[in-house]
């Protein structure tokens, strides 16, 4: 049985991907900051596969240690999906601050969760991962498009993209991907556009087939847009194509 760690798996893209992998027989280790939501997700998934849920923050070294201990070796897949749109996250209706006025302490927290925690988890997971295992870092089109008011989240995802690209060059025995899932009808996307009707956005399940194409296929390491990936044929890395014309897309 293949084993995967998926962070931020209590809702949105993380939960949709967890369901897809569970139906394929993967054993899962999942996490999220919200304990109650994570328990509900684990109950759903446990009807399909072996699942271990660990509530906590990926920026916490102890939490990452527990995740890896529960997964064990060999670890076939690591999906870094957990992220912060802004900090503090207590007021979902507050707009994201302009980068020129972004408190550095708050920006440091966003980078800690969106960039440093995924890198730390990858570093710690490498000894458990066999040749051909996959790392997927969930990005956004805000990493390549300079949207006004998206400086904190967008720049952190741009940094994650570069971290992914360098890891791919340094770890040729692994498949290392950065994937932009596109716009999705999720809680985080709603928080990115407070008061706006986002019912026309597709559900996160629409992005899952492209992610599965990376996991199950032989696509070279690189940056991809999930909806450009057909399960039957690999697509070219998104970095070589024009960025998707979306406003704030890829917010998981």
N, C-alpha and C positions, 0 to 999 in steps of 0.2 A: 504494500500500500504506500503510495506517494504521500509525503508530508509537506504541508505548507503552513507558513506563518502569514497571517493577514492582519495588519494593524488598521485600526479604525473600522472595524467590521460589524458594528452594531446597527448600522443603517447605511443608506446610500449605495455608492458603488461597491464599497467593501463587503456589505451584506449580500448584494446581488452576485458578486463574484464568488463569495463563499458558498452560496446556494448552488451555483453552476458547478463548482469543483466538488461539492459534496455529492451531487448527483452522478459525478464521474468516478466516485469512489475514493477521493482524496481524504486523508486524515488531516484535520485542521486544528491549528492553535490560533485563536483570535483574541484581539484585545480592543478596548475602547476606554475612554475616560469615564463614561456614564455606566455605573455598575448595573442599574436596573435594566436599561436598554440592552446591555450586553447579555444579561441573564435571559431575556426574552429571545434574543437572537440565537443563543446557544440551545435553548429549548427547541426552537424551530429546526436547527441544523442537526441536532442529535437524533432526530427521526430519520435522518438520511445517512449519517456517517459518525465516526468517532470525532468528537470535538472537545477541545479544552479551552475554556474561556478564562482570561486573566485580566481583571480590571486594573487600570493604571495608566500612567503617562509615559509615553515612549522616551521622553527626555530624562526619565529617572533611570540611572544605571541599574539599580536593583530590579526594577520592573523588566528591563531588557534581559537581565540574567535569568529571571524566572521564565520568560517566554522561551528562551533558547533551551533551558533545562527541560521544559515540558515537551518541546519538539524533539530534542535529541538528534541523533545522527542515524542515517543520512537525512539532511534537510534538502528537499528538492526545489523548493520555491519560497522566496521571501518577497512579499508585496508590501511596500511602504506606502500605505494609503492615508494614514492618519495625518492631519494637518490642521493648522490654525488659519482662519481668515484674517483675524486681527486680535489684538490684545489691549485691554481686557475683553474677554468674550462675554461678559455678564449682560451687556445690553445689546441684543441682536439688532435693535432698530437704529443704533448709532451709526452714522456713516464712517467709512474708513478715513482716517486722517490723511491729508496731503503729505507727501514725503518730506517736504520742507518743514513741516510742523510735527512730524512723527516723533513722539518721545523715544529716545534711544533705548530706554529700559524696556519699553513695550516692543520695539522692533527686535531687540535682542531675544525676547521671548518667542516671537514668531519665527525667527531664524533657528532658535534652539529646537523647536518642534519640527519645522519644515525642512531643515537642511542638516543640522548637526545630529539630531536623533536618528534619522535614516542612515547617515553615514556610520554612526557608531554601531547601529544594529548590524549593518553589513560587515563591518570590521570584525565584530564578535561572532558573526555567523559563518564567516569564511571557512574556519576549520571543520565545520559540520557539513559543508556543501560539496557534493561530489562533482566531478567533471560533467559539464553539460547542464548543471542546475541553473535556475533562472532567478534573476533579481529584477523586480519591476518597481520603479519609482513613479508614482502618479504625479503628473505635472499639470499644466494648464496652458491655454493659449495666451494667458496673461504673462507668461514667461517670455514671450517673443513680441507681444504687442504692447506698446506703452500707453495703457489706459489711464486716463487722469483719475486720481484717487485710489489707484491700485498699487501704489509704490511698494508697500510692505509685502503684501502677498505675492505680487508679480515678481519682484526682485528676488524673493526667497525661492520661488519656483525656478527662476532663471539660474540661480546658484545651484539648485538641485539638478537641473539639466546638465550643467557643466561637471558637477561631481559625478553624475552618471556616465558622461562621455569619457572622463578620465579613467574611471574604474573599468569601463569597457576596454580601454586600451591597455590597461595594466593587468587585467584578469582575463586573458583570452580563453582560458579553460571554461569560463562561465558565459552565459548569455545575460547581458546587462542592458535593460531597456528603460527609457523614459517614455511614458505614454500620456498623451493628452486625450482624456475621455470625451471632450466636447461639452457643450451645455447640457445640464441634466436637471431634472425636477427634484431637487433635494433640499433639505433644510438649510445647508450651508449656502446654496445658491439663492434661496429666499432671503437669507440674512445679508447677502451681498447686494440685493435689490429690495430693501425694506419698503413695504407698501405696494410693490409692483405685482401684478398678476403674472405668475410664471407657469400657469397651467398649460401653456402651449409648448413648454420645453419637454423633450422626451424623458421618460423614466431612465434611471441608471442601467436598467437591464438592456437598453439599446446599445450601450457601449461594451457590454460584456463579451459579445462574440469576437470583437477585435482584440481584446485582452487575451482571450482564450487562444486566438491565432498565434500570439507570441508564446504562450505557455506550451502549447501542444505542437507547434511547428518548428521550422528550422530557420526562422527569420534571423538575419545577422543582428548583432547588438547595434543599438542606435536609438534615435528619437522618432516616435511614430504617433500619428493620430489614430485613435482606436477605430473610428468609423471609416478610415481609408483601408483598413485591413480586412480583406475578404478571407474567410476560413480556408478557401480553396487555393489561394495564391498569395505569396508575400507581397507587400507593398514597399515602395521606396521610402527611406527615412524622411520624415516630415521636414527635417532641417534642410533638405535639398529642394523643397517645394515652397510655394508661397504659403504663409501662415493662414489658418482658417479665418475668415472674416466674421468673427463673432465678438460680441461685447461681453467680456468677462467670462468666456467659456471655460469649461473644464473645472469649475468649482464643484468639488465632490461633496 
